[in-house]
Amino acid sequence: MLKLRVLIVTMALLMLMSAASATTFHGDEARTGNFTANSTILPIVAWKTELTGLVGASPIYSNGHIYVANWYGWGEWSPGLYSLNASSGIIEWRNANITGASSVAANGEVLIVGNLSGHLYYVNASNGRIEKSILLETSPSWWGIASSPLIYNDSVYVTTFSSGTLWKLDLEGNVLWNHTTGGEISHYTSPAAYNGLIFFAGNESGVHKLFAIHENGTIAWEFPVDGKITNSPSIGYGKIFVATEKKLYAVNFYGSEAWNVSFNGSMSTAAVAYGRVFIGSSNGKLYCFNATTGEELWNFTANGKIDSSPAVAGGVVYFATNTPEGTIYALDAFTGKALWYYRLKPPEGSYYNIMSSPFVAEDKLYIGTDSGFIYCFDSKGKINVSVILSPINVSVVVNGKEYEVREDTALGALMKALNYTTEDAEVWFEVTLDDSCYESYGSFFVTSIMGLTTKSVGDSWIYWSIWNETSLLSVGANLYYLKDGERIYYGYGDGNSLENCSVVLEIDASVKPVEISNISVSSAKLGGNATAWVSVEVWEKGLFVVVVSGLNEKGDYIAGVSTFYVGGEKSLEVPVLLHVPQRNSAGSYELYAGVYRFDEYPEKLLFLYGPVSCEVSK
């Protein structure tokens, strides 16, 4: 009976914890990273707003607003603590005196945030005015207070790194007490709380420990760890999870070790949900462990170091990578399968790392980046992709079997569209097919796109349907052939109309009868000629024109034209003679090849390939 009572109390506490207002870093006072979402969040950018500088802090949602600070930027930048409208991304106010990597804690009309100067600020949420300033970190160096404040039982807790100190303040900004461990700790580690205890990282004479302290300032217990704690404690299932550069620890609520595993820890704070622990590592892997036993359930290799703390919502885990091509990922929380990614593509010489952690609210995901932008990703909306298709067979693998489908079909267009580029990113999403009806009808079902699967909602079914400009398609995606310039739609809804679909993938298809697969170019001398061999695949009978041309860095150009005729489907090498004028300058020329139908030249380009390099000497 006692065990049952303990179980009921524990479940009630966990329910209260998950229901708490998510107004602090990693979502709640236990830093679980466990958010609520009714739908899978997709690589649909609802808005993005440029703050400039680096946005390393995590955005915090509160009462329809997003609060976040930026810090250190290149060239001209606008430092500050910002308030943005959560629906539109419009900047509502900026306080230029507050900057850094500390994430805001919101308490009604009061925001509490650390600053590079070492001060903790209490800020009016309506206008950004500083109501109170308290100097806590007397050796701020480059970081100041990068710890994210915690509001728990009407008190404020925050750590300062230079002396490993936990501070307790009231909601008016008065210091109530502090506990100093003496040694330096991680600049970014933040306290967490659960059931009357505050958990924080400390350093006593070079011995790094996880501390549990009562709300009155007396130490409950200390747990030594192997090296500096690199992240913030997170709490769930009767355990506290912390990482060092060597290990991930699970510590029982009363201070004994539950388990540990070898681990390359980073700033990434573990998310705790579904009986699992999700955490990023410095070796570029996101891990999922059994919270009770420490058994590794799966891991996913990303494109670089993970400092971002994962957010879990609706069975999906979201995180980002701290690499020059910072990437936001969405994975199935139960299998580790990638659902989509959004990879930033910086201009040459720039670095778009992502240290910020995602925050989920109102079925949207908010995250900062080193491009200086805040992004808001939505769970509904439209994605438009343009694809170039050829009337060729391509392979798809369904349930471990390989099939041949035509690229110029609705399915071929979908498989091409799953990897596309925007003005600042490369985007990829998963597609899952079902071949259960292939033997009988020769067609596939599209069962999942971006993690959205067929499901029952009340008396209706929600699934992916396929449409052209006039109607719902009556055949399978691999049996519907596209015309050049045709637009098709994959809609996620009840199948009655596109307007009823919460998500629409709009694909504009260009079906090309010819394709250039390669160009090889000889070198040349001024006043002489170079020869370009253009590898062409043709699926249409007729006369065609190939043009090869290009410039060097001074604007000098070389060019050549060839015509050819084919009687049907064929692969051939088309030679193009390029004259190099004597007046040109030597050096490297970037060349492109274009192919046209003879009667459409030069108005309608069918296919463009390049660039390739041609070296010209004197």
N, C-alpha and C positions, 0 to 999 in steps of 0.2 A: 504493500500500500504506500509506503514511504517513497519507493522508487517511482511509482505512478504519479504521486504528488509532485515530486521533483521534476518529472518529465513535463507535467502540465504547466508548472511554473516556468520552466525553461522555454516551452513553446510559446507561452504568453509573452515572455520577454522578447523572444525573437520576432513575434508578430508586431509588438510595439516598436521594436527597432526598425523593421522594414517600413512601418507606417509613418516614421518620423519625417518631419519636413526636411527635404534635401536642399539645404542651404549652405553647404560647406564642401571643401575639397573631398572628392571621392564619394559624395552623395549623402553621408550621414555621419553621426558621431562615432560610430564603430568603424568608419572608413571601409565599408564593405564593397563599395563600387557596384552595389546591386540596385538597379533602377527599375522603374516600371515603364513598360511600353506596350501598347496594344498592337502595334504593327512593327514589322522589320524596317529599320531605317536603311535607306537606299543611297546610292551615289548620286542623288538628285540635290543639287545645290539650290536651296531656297533663297539664300542670299550670302554674300560675302562682303565684309566691310574692312577697309584698310585702316589700321591704327598707326602703321609704320613701326620701325624698330623690330624687336624680337618679342613675340608673345609666347613666353615660356610658362606663364601661369595658366591655370585652368579656368575657363569661363564658369561662372556660377549663375544659375537661373533663380530668380526670386520675384514673384508677383508680376510676371510679364516683362521683366527686365533681365538683361545679361550684364554682369559686372566683371570686369577684368582689367588688369594692368599690363603694360608693356615695359620693356627695359632695353638698355643698350642697343643702339641701331647704327647702321652705316650712313655716313653723310648726314643730310638733314632728316630729322625725325621729330615726332611730336610725343614726348613722354607723357604719361599720365595714367590715372585710374579713370576708366571709361564706363559710362552707362549707355547701353544700346537697347533699343526696342527689340524684344525677342522675336516679334513677328516679322519686322521689316529690316532689321539691322541698322536702322537710322541711329546715328549718335545723338544722344539726348543731352549729355554733358561730359566734360573732361576736367579733372583736377590735375594740372600739370606738375604739382608738387609731390605727387605720389607715383612711384615707379618701382619696378622690381619683379620678382618671380613668386611672391606670396599670393596665394589664392584667397579671395574674399570669403569671410564668414558673414552671412546676412541674418539679422535678427529684426524683422519688421522694418522700421525706418532707419535702422542703424547698420552700417557696414563696418566691419573690423578687418584691417589688413596691415601687413608688415611693409616696411619701406627700406630702400637701399641705405638710408641714413642710420638705420638701427632703431627707428621709432616704430611704435605700434600706433596706428591712427584709428580713431573712431570718427566715422564719416556719415553725414546726412545723406540718406539714400535718394532723397528727392532732388537735391541740387549739387551734391558732391562737396559741400563745404566741410572742412575738418572741424569737428566739434571738440576733439581732445587729442593731444599728442603726448605719448609717454615714451621716453628714451629707455629701452631695455638692453639693446646690444651696444656696448661701449667700444667694441672693436669690430666695426661693421665690415671692413675690408671691401671686397667686391660684391658681397651678397646682402649685407644688412640683415634684415629679418626676411629670409626666404621661406621660413616655416609658415604653414597655413594655419591660422587661428582656429580654435575649436570652441563652440558654444555648447555648454553642457550644464543642465540644471541651473540656468540663469547665471552661470559664471563663464569666464573666458580663459582658455588655456593656450599657451604658445611656448615654443622652445627657442632659445638663442644658442647659436652654434659654438661661439668661442670658448665658453666655459661649461657647455653641456647643462644648461639651466632650464628648468620648467617653471613658468610663471603662471600664477593664478590672479586674475583681476575680476572685478565685478562689472556689471553692464554699464556703469558710469565711468569706467576707466581707472578706478582706484586699485592699486596693487594690494592684494590680500596676503599673499605669501609667495616665496619662491624656493625651489630646491635646486641647489647647484651640485653637480657631480664633479666638476673641476676641470675635465679635459674636453678637448674639441670633439664635436660630433658632426655628422653630415649637415651641410647647410640647409638642406631641403626637408629633412625629417620633421614630421608633425605629430602631435599627440593624438591619441584616440581614447575613447571612453566607453565603458559598459558596466552596468550594475554597480555603480558607486566607486569604481576604480578608474584612474587615469593611467594610461600606458604610454611610455615615452622612452627614447633612446638616451643613454648616458655613457659617461666615460670616467671611471674612477682610477686614477693613476695608471692609465694605459690599458685598463681592463674594461672592455666595452660590454655593456649590459642592457638588457631590457628591464625597465623598472615598472612596478605597479605601485601607485600611490593613492592613498585615500583622499577624499575631498577636503579633509582637514589638514593635509600636508604631511601626514605620517606615512612612512614607507610600509607597504604591505609585503612586498618581496622583491628580490633582485634575481635576475637570471643571466649568468655570464654567457657570452657568445664568442665565436671564433672570428674576431676582427670587427671593424666598424660596421654598425647597422647602416645600410645604404638607403633604406626606404622608410615608410611610415608603418606603424603597426596596423593591422586590420584584424577584425574580431568576428568569429562565427563558430557555431557548433561547439561551444565551450572551450575554444582555443584562440590564442593570439598568434598571428603569423608575421614573422619578420625575416628579412634577408640580409646577409652580409655578402662580401665579394666571393665567399667560399661555400656558404651553406644557406639553405632555407630551413627555418625552424618553425615548428608548431609547438607552442608552449601551453600547457593546460592552464585553466583559469586560476588555479591556485599556485602556479609557479613551477611546476615540474615539467620535464620535457615529455611531450607526446611522441614526437619523431623529428628527425632531421634528414635532409638529403643533400648531397653535393650539388652546388648551384652557383652560377656566376651572377651574383646579384647586381642590380642597378637601382636607380631611383624608383623603378616601377613598384608601386604598392599593390599587393595582391587584392583581387576581387574575390568575394566569397559568396557562392550561390550554388544551389542544386547539389549540396553535399560535396562541392568541389572547390578547389583553389586555383585561380587563374592568375598567372604572373609572368611578366616579361623579364628578359635576361640581357646581360651585356653581350652575350654571344649571338644575339639576333634571333632567339627562339622564344615563342610564347608557349608556356607549359600549362598543362592541366593536371592537377594532382587530386587524389582522393583525400578529402579533408580529414578523415578519420585515421587512415593508415599511412598516408604519404605515398601510396603507390602512384606512379606516373601513368596516367590514362591516355594521354596523347601529347604530342608537341607539334608545333608548326614553325617552319623556318621562314622568317620574314627577310626583308632586304637590308637589314642592319640592326644596330643596337636598339633596344626597346627601353627607353626611360619613361615613356608614357604609361600611366596606370590604367589597366583595362577597365572598361565599363561593361557590365552584363545587363541585358534587358531583353525580355521576351525570347529567351533561348539563344540569343546571339551575343557574342563577345566582340567588343570594338576596342581598338588600340591603334597606336601610331608608332613610327620609327624615327629615331634621332639620327638621320643620315641626310646628306645633301639633297637627295631626292626623297624627302620625307613622305611617307606613305601611310594612309589611313586604311585599316583592314577591318573587314567584318567576317567572323568565323562562326560556324555552327558550334555552340557551346558544348554539345554532347559528343560530337565526332571530331572536331577540329578542322572540318572541311571548309575551305575558303569559299565565301559567298560573293564577295566583291572587294576590290581595292581602288583607291583614288590616290595616284602617285603624282606628286608635284614635280613639275619640270622647270627647274630654274634656268635663267639665261646663263651663258658661259661666265664663270667667275663668281656666281652667286651660290648661296647655300640655303636651301629651304628645309632645314631640319625641323623636326617636331618633337619638342620636349613636353608640350602641353598634354593634358589628359582629357579625354572626352567627358562631357556632362550631358546626360539624357534627361529631357523634360518635354512634356506635351508632344510626345512622339517625334521629337526632333533631337538631333545630336549637334552639340556645339563644341568647337575645338579651335585653339590658336595655333599659329605656325610662325616659323622664322621668316616667312615672306612678309610678315607684318599684318597679315589678314586674320580675321576671325571668320570661320566658316560655319554655316548652319546647313546641315543635311536633313532632308525631309523623308517621311515615310510614304509620301504620295506625290503625284505630279507626272510630268512628261519628260522623257529623254528622246532627243532627236539625233539620229546617226545617219550619215551618208556612207554608202558602201559602193565599191566597184566590183561587179561580178562578171565572170566569164562563163560561157556555156560548156563547162568541163565537169568531170566527175571529181569529187573530193571525198575523203574518208571521214566517217564519224564512228565513234565507239559508243555502243549502247549496251549496258549490262555485260561488259567484257567482250562483246562481239563487234567486229568491224564491218561496217556497211559502206557502200558507195552511194552518194547522193549527188544530184546536180547542184552546182554552185548557184545557178540562176533560178533557184526556187525560193519560196518563202523561208524554208528551213536553211538553205545555203546562205541567205541574207542574214538570218539570225546568227548563224555561226561566225559570219564575218563581223557582225555588229558587236559581238561580245567583247571586243577589244577596240576602243576608239580613243580619240584625243579631243580635248577641249582647249581653250585658249591657254590654260596653265597646267594641264594635267593629262596623264595617261590613265584611262579607266578600263577596268576589266570586270566582268561579272560571269558567274557560273550559269550554265544551262544544263538541265537534266532531261533526258528523253526516256520514254517507255516504248519498248518494242514488242509488247505482248500481242498486238494486232498486226504485226508486220507480215507474218506468214499468210494470214487470211485476207488482208486488205492492202498490203504493201505500203503502209504508212506508219508514222510514229506519233505518239502523244508528247506534247511538251508539258512535262510535269512540274518543272521548277525553273524559274529565272530569278537570279539575285536572291535566292533563298525563299521566294514566295511560292508556295505549293498549293495544290488543290485542297480546299477545306470546306467544312460545313459551317454555315452561319445562320442560325435559326432554321427556317424552312428552305433556305437557298444554299446553293453551292457556289463558291468563289473559285475561279480557275482562270487559266490563260486561254483566251480565244483569239482568233486571227481574222483580220478584216482588211479589205481593200477600201478604196474611196467610196464605194457604194453599198457594200454589204458584207455580212459574215461569210467567210470562206466555207464552202461545203465539202472540201477535200482536205486531206492531210497536208501539213506544211511542206513535206518533201514532194508532193504531187502538184503543187501550184506553181506554174512557171511565170516568171516576171518579165514584163516588157521594159525596155529602156525608158527611164524616167518615171517608172511607176512607184507609188508610195504604198506601203503596207503598214499595218498596225498590229502589235501584240498588246492586248488589253487584259488587265487583271481585274475581273469583276464577275457579275452574274451571267454574262454572255448575252444579255438582252440588248445592250447598246454600248457604244464606246463611251458615251456620256456617263454611264453608270460605273465605269472602271476607275478605280482609285489610282492605278498606275498604267501609263501608256508608253510603250516603246514604239516610237515612230521611225520607220526605216525608209529612207529615200534611196532607191536602187538605180544605179547606172549599169546597164548590161552591155558589156563591150565585146565586139566580135574579134578583137585583136589585143594582144598583150605583149609587152616587151619584158623579157626576163633577165637580160644581161647586156652589157656593152663592154667591149674591149677596144682600146684605142692605142695605136702606135704613137711613139714620140715623133717629133718633127723638128725641122729647122726653119728659121725665118726665110720666107720666099719659097718654101717648099710645100709639101703636103703631108697630112696625117691621114691614116685610114682607120675608120671606126667600123667594127663589125657588130651589128645589132641583131641580137637573138630575138626572133619574133615567133609568137604562137598565133595562128590564124584559124578561125572557125567559120569563115564566111568567104564565099567566092567573090572575087572582084579585084579591082586595081587600087593600090594603096600608095601613099607617099610617106617616106621617113625623112625627118629633118633632124640633124644633129648640129647643135650650136652652143656657144658659150663664151664667157668673158674671163679675163684675168683681173687682178685687183686694180689695174689702171683703167679698165674699161675697154681695152682692145678686144675685138671679137674674131672668132673663126666660125665658119658654118659650112654645111654641105647638105645636099638633097639627093635622094634616090627614089625611084619608083619601082614597084614590083607588082606582079600579078600572081594570084593563086587560084586554082580551080576548085578548092575545097579545103577541108581541115588539113593543116600542115604546119610543121616547124621548119624554120629556115634561118640562115644567117644572111643578113642584108648588108653588103659593103656600102659605105658612104665615104666619099673622098672629100676631105676638108682642106681647103686652101688656106695657107698661113701667109698673109701679106708681109712683104719685106719691111714695111713701116711699123709693124707691130713690135712690141717688146718681148724679150724672152721671159720664161718663167712658167708657172703652172696655170692652166686654164681649167675652169669647172664647166663641164659639158652636160647638156641634157638632150635626150632623144624623145621626139614626139612622133606619133603615127596618126595619119588621117586617111579617110576614104578619098580617092582621087577627086571625085566630083564635089567634095565638101571642103577641100583645102583652099585657103588656110583658116576658114571660119570655125570649123567644128573639130576640135582635138579629141581623138578617141582615147589616147593613152599617153602618159608622160612618165619618163624614167630618168633618174639621175639624183645627184650629180656624180660624174666620174671625172678623173683627172687626166689631163693631157699635158705632157712636158714638152716645152718648146725651147730650143737652144739657138744660139747665134750661128 
